[in-house]
Amino acid sequence: MIVVTTPTGQIGRLVLDRLLDSPDATPGIRVIARDPDRLPARVREHVEVVQGSHADPAVLKEACAGADRVFWLVPPMPSTDSVEDHFHAFTGALCEAIGSQGIERVVAVSSLGRGIAENAGQISASLAMDDTIAATGVHYRALCAPFLMENFLRHTESLATGGALPIALAPDRVLRTCAVADIATTAARLLLDTTWTGRADVPLVGPDDLTLEDMAQIIADVLDRPVHMKPVTSTDQKQMLLNRGMSEAWAQAYADMVNAQNDQGLYGATAPSTPEEAPTSFRQWCEEVLKPAVLA
């Protein structure tokens, strides 16, 4: 039995699709969903559903009963008073379930930056999560992604109207990227494979060697309209998040994450690409995902 968390989320829903599209030998699938009504009919017809949050130990215990594999993702919580406490609540519930339910393998979404990141907000919290889960002795794979291409989907309105893209990351440095589809494909492959053991990071770095300025040019080419980055400071970025109603803790952690990426080079040119795991190029993603979203 495979348990899938965040089945309606950006990555979780794609993991679920790939599992459902796999051959008939696929084991049973159980999902944890706060709102089961958001699950597509196809999903509800072919999986077991446990309603609730996977931060709730009782919910996680019910979902993991008889299961041996878990796809794990801590969802963002922009209203939280503490990013560390938010990750700890979810991670603690999983560790409890691992100890009581006999979970053998966990595949989790994490980040590049191990051994480098310091005071890096959500990145640091993700890396600490990996250490805590792996310490249980469960077989563990951390899917370590850099900057997600899907972050540009937050700016579809600006792109549709010709506006600038406010970016606090250095525009003239190489920024490694990854498409969430590649994360989902790798996650599903690992969940269906019961031969791997131990702990390992799985870097998921796309094939490109691009700066944000290069990406802006590619977006402009694909959309056939002018596009440019508008550099802002991490302080400006934090204020924008606060203006959208995010908590002080979440906005500050985001600013810390941006500063760490700029100052420590977590997602920079020194991170080698892994096209065998993350084959999607930025131009391909723009043509297949960004352009339809902007046109819509």
C-alpha positions as CSV (number, residue, x, y, z in Angstrom):
1,M,0.0,0.0,0.0
2,I,1.3,3.5,-1.0
3,V,0.1,6.5,1.0
4,V,0.1,9.8,-0.9
5,T,0.0,13.2,0.9
6,T,-1.1,16.5,-0.7
7,P,-3.0,14.6,-3.5
8,T,-4.6,17.9,-4.7
9,G,-1.4,19.9,-4.6
10,Q,0.8,21.0,-7.4
11,I,3.2,18.0,-7.0
12,G,1.1,15.4,-5.2
13,R,-1.6,15.3,-7.8
14,L,1.0,14.6,-10.5
15,V,2.5,11.8,-8.4
16,L,-0.9,10.3,-8.0
17,D,-1.6,10.5,-11.7
18,R,1.6,8.7,-12.5
19,L,0.9,6.0,-10.0
20,L,-2.6,5.5,-11.4
21,D,-1.2,5.4,-14.9
22,S,1.3,2.7,-14.0
23,P,0.6,-1.0,-14.9
24,D,-2.0,-3.1,-13.2
25,A,0.6,-4.5,-10.8
26,T,0.5,-1.2,-8.9
27,P,-0.2,-1.8,-5.2
28,G,-3.1,-0.2,-3.4
29,I,-3.1,3.6,-3.1
30,R,-4.4,5.6,-0.1
31,V,-4.5,9.4,0.0
32,I,-4.8,11.9,2.8
33,A,-7.0,14.9,1.8
34,R,-8.4,17.7,3.8
35,D,-11.2,18.1,1.3
36,P,-11.9,14.9,-0.6
37,D,-14.4,16.7,-2.8
38,R,-11.5,18.4,-4.5
39,L,-10.2,15.0,-5.7
40,P,-11.1,14.2,-9.4
41,A,-13.7,11.5,-9.9
42,R,-11.0,9.2,-11.4
43,V,-9.0,9.4,-8.2
44,R,-12.0,8.8,-5.9
45,E,-12.9,5.7,-7.9
46,H,-9.5,4.1,-7.6
47,V,-8.0,5.0,-4.3
48,E,-8.8,4.9,-0.6
49,V,-9.4,8.3,1.0
50,V,-8.6,9.3,4.6
51,Q,-9.9,12.8,5.4
52,G,-7.9,15.2,7.4
53,S,-4.4,16.7,7.7
54,H,-1.3,14.6,7.7
55,A,0.0,16.7,10.6
56,D,-2.6,15.0,12.7
57,P,-1.1,11.8,14.2
58,A,-4.4,10.1,14.4
59,V,-5.1,10.8,10.7
60,L,-1.7,9.7,9.7
61,K,-1.9,6.5,11.8
62,E,-5.2,5.6,10.1
63,A,-3.8,6.3,6.6
64,C,-0.6,4.3,7.2
65,A,-2.2,1.2,8.6
66,G,-1.1,-1.7,6.5
67,A,1.0,0.6,4.2
68,D,4.7,0.2,3.5
69,R,5.5,3.3,1.4
70,V,4.7,7.0,1.8
71,F,5.0,10.0,-0.5
72,W,5.7,12.9,1.8
73,L,5.4,16.7,1.3
74,V,5.0,19.3,3.9
75,P,2.5,21.9,2.5
76,P,3.2,25.6,2.7
77,M,1.4,27.4,5.5
78,P,1.8,31.2,4.9
79,S,-0.2,31.9,8.1
80,T,2.1,30.1,10.5
81,D,3.7,31.8,13.5
82,S,6.8,29.6,13.1
83,V,8.1,27.9,10.0
84,E,10.2,25.5,12.1
85,D,7.2,24.5,14.3
86,H,5.1,24.0,11.1
87,F,7.6,21.5,9.7
88,H,8.1,19.9,13.1
89,A,4.4,19.2,13.5
90,F,4.1,17.3,10.2
91,T,7.5,15.6,10.6
92,G,6.7,14.5,14.2
93,A,3.5,12.9,13.1
94,L,5.2,11.0,10.3
95,C,8.0,9.7,12.6
96,E,5.3,8.5,15.0
97,A,3.6,6.6,12.2
98,I,6.8,5.1,11.0
99,G,7.5,3.7,14.5
100,S,4.0,2.3,15.0
101,Q,2.8,1.3,11.5
102,G,5.8,-0.4,9.9
103,I,6.4,2.0,7.1
104,E,9.4,0.8,5.2
105,R,10.1,3.6,2.6
106,V,9.5,7.3,2.4
107,V,10.0,9.5,-0.6
108,A,9.9,13.2,0.3
109,V,10.1,16.5,-1.5
110,S,13.1,18.5,-0.1
111,S,15.7,21.0,-1.5
112,L,19.2,21.4,-2.7
113,G,21.6,22.9,-0.2
114,R,22.5,20.1,2.2
115,G,25.8,21.0,3.9
116,I,25.7,24.6,2.5
117,A,22.4,26.2,3.6
118,E,22.5,28.3,6.8
119,N,19.6,30.4,8.0
120,A,17.8,29.6,4.7
121,G,14.2,29.8,5.9
122,Q,12.0,27.1,4.3
123,I,15.1,25.4,2.8
124,S,16.7,24.9,6.2
125,A,13.4,23.6,7.5
126,S,13.2,21.1,4.7
127,L,16.7,19.8,5.2
128,A,16.1,19.5,9.0
129,M,13.0,17.5,8.1
130,D,15.1,15.0,6.1
131,D,17.5,14.4,9.0
132,T,14.6,13.8,11.4
133,I,12.8,11.3,9.2
134,A,16.0,9.5,8.2
135,A,17.0,9.2,11.9
136,T,14.0,6.8,12.4
137,G,15.9,4.2,10.3
138,V,13.3,4.2,7.5
139,H,14.6,3.8,4.0
140,Y,14.5,7.4,2.7
141,R,14.9,9.3,-0.5
142,A,14.9,13.1,-0.4
143,L,14.0,14.7,-3.8
144,C,16.3,17.7,-3.8
145,A,15.0,20.3,-6.2
146,P,16.3,23.8,-6.9
147,F,14.1,26.8,-8.0
148,L,10.8,25.5,-9.4
149,M,9.8,26.6,-12.9
150,E,6.2,26.7,-11.6
151,N,7.1,29.7,-9.5
152,F,6.6,31.8,-12.7
153,L,3.0,30.8,-12.7
154,R,2.5,33.3,-9.8
155,H,3.1,36.0,-12.4
156,T,0.7,34.9,-15.2
157,E,-1.4,38.1,-14.8
158,S,1.7,40.3,-15.2
159,L,2.9,38.3,-18.2
160,A,-0.6,38.5,-19.8
161,T,-0.7,42.3,-19.4
162,G,3.0,43.0,-20.2
163,G,4.0,43.8,-16.7
164,A,7.4,43.3,-15.2
165,L,8.3,40.3,-13.0
166,P,9.5,41.3,-9.5
167,I,12.4,39.0,-8.6
168,A,14.6,39.3,-5.5
169,L,17.1,36.7,-6.7
170,A,20.3,37.9,-8.6
171,P,19.2,38.3,-12.2
172,D,22.6,37.9,-13.8
173,R,23.7,34.6,-12.0
174,V,22.9,31.1,-13.1
175,L,19.9,29.8,-11.4
176,R,19.2,26.1,-11.6
177,T,15.6,25.1,-12.1
178,C,13.3,22.0,-12.2
179,A,9.8,21.3,-13.4
180,V,7.4,19.7,-10.9
181,A,6.5,17.1,-13.5
182,D,10.0,15.7,-13.2
183,I,9.8,15.6,-9.4
184,A,6.5,13.7,-9.7
185,T,7.9,11.2,-12.2
186,T,10.9,10.5,-10.1
187,A,8.7,10.2,-6.9
188,A,6.4,7.7,-8.6
189,R,9.3,5.6,-9.9
190,L,10.8,5.4,-6.4
191,L,7.5,4.5,-4.8
192,L,7.0,1.7,-7.2
193,D,10.5,0.3,-6.6
194,T,10.9,-1.8,-3.5
195,T,14.6,-2.6,-4.0
196,W,16.3,0.6,-2.8
197,T,17.5,0.9,0.8
198,G,19.2,3.3,3.1
199,R,19.2,7.1,2.9
200,A,20.1,9.2,-0.2
201,D,19.5,12.5,-1.7
202,V,18.1,12.6,-5.3
203,P,19.1,15.9,-7.0
204,L,16.6,17.0,-9.6
205,V,18.3,19.7,-11.6
206,G,17.1,20.6,-15.1
207,P,19.4,20.7,-18.1
208,D,19.7,24.5,-18.4
209,D,22.5,26.9,-17.6
210,L,20.4,30.1,-17.5
211,T,20.3,33.3,-15.5
212,L,17.0,35.0,-14.7
213,E,17.7,37.4,-17.5
214,D,18.1,34.5,-19.9
215,M,14.8,33.0,-18.7
216,A,13.0,36.4,-19.3
217,Q,14.2,36.3,-22.9
218,I,13.0,32.7,-23.3
219,I,9.6,33.7,-21.9
220,A,9.5,36.7,-24.2
221,D,10.3,34.5,-27.2
222,V,7.6,31.9,-26.3
223,L,4.9,34.4,-25.5
224,D,6.0,36.7,-28.3
225,R,5.8,39.8,-26.1
226,P,8.3,41.9,-24.1
227,V,9.2,40.5,-20.8
228,H,11.7,41.8,-18.3
229,M,12.7,41.1,-14.7
230,K,12.2,43.9,-12.1
231,P,15.0,43.5,-9.4
232,V,13.7,44.0,-5.9
233,T,15.4,43.5,-2.5
234,S,14.5,40.6,-0.2
235,T,13.0,43.3,2.1
236,D,10.8,44.4,-0.7
237,Q,9.8,40.8,-1.4
238,K,9.0,40.3,2.3
239,Q,6.7,43.4,2.3
240,M,4.9,42.1,-0.8
241,L,4.2,38.8,1.0
242,L,3.0,40.7,4.1
243,N,0.7,42.8,1.9
244,R,-0.8,39.5,0.6
245,G,-1.7,38.5,4.1
246,M,1.2,36.2,4.9
247,S,2.5,36.0,8.5
248,E,5.6,37.8,9.7
249,A,7.3,34.4,10.3
250,W,6.6,33.0,6.8
251,A,7.5,36.3,5.0
252,Q,10.8,36.6,7.0
253,A,11.7,32.9,6.3
254,Y,11.1,33.6,2.6
255,A,13.4,36.6,2.7
256,D,16.0,34.5,4.5
257,M,15.7,31.8,1.8
258,V,16.2,34.4,-0.9
259,N,19.2,35.9,0.8
260,A,20.7,32.4,1.3
261,Q,20.2,31.6,-2.4
262,N,21.9,34.9,-3.4
263,D,24.7,34.7,-0.8
264,Q,25.4,31.0,-0.5
265,G,24.7,29.9,-4.1
266,L,22.4,27.1,-3.1
267,Y,20.8,26.9,-6.6
268,G,23.7,28.3,-8.6
269,A,26.1,27.2,-11.3
270,T,28.0,24.8,-8.9
271,A,24.9,22.5,-8.7
272,P,25.4,20.1,-11.6
273,S,22.4,19.3,-13.8
274,T,20.8,15.8,-13.7
275,P,19.0,15.5,-17.0
276,E,18.4,11.8,-16.5
277,E,16.1,12.6,-13.6
278,A,15.0,16.1,-14.6
279,P,15.0,16.3,-18.4
280,T,12.5,19.2,-18.9
281,S,14.2,22.3,-20.3
282,F,13.0,25.7,-19.3
283,R,11.9,26.5,-22.9
284,Q,9.9,23.3,-23.1
285,W,8.2,24.1,-19.8
286,C,7.4,27.6,-21.0
287,E,5.8,26.2,-24.2
288,E,3.9,23.4,-22.5
289,V,2.9,25.0,-19.2
290,L,3.5,28.7,-18.9
291,K,2.1,29.8,-22.3
292,P,-1.3,28.0,-21.9
293,A,-1.6,29.4,-18.4
294,V,-0.9,33.0,-19.6
295,L,-3.2,32.7,-22.6
296,A,-6.0,31.3,-20.3
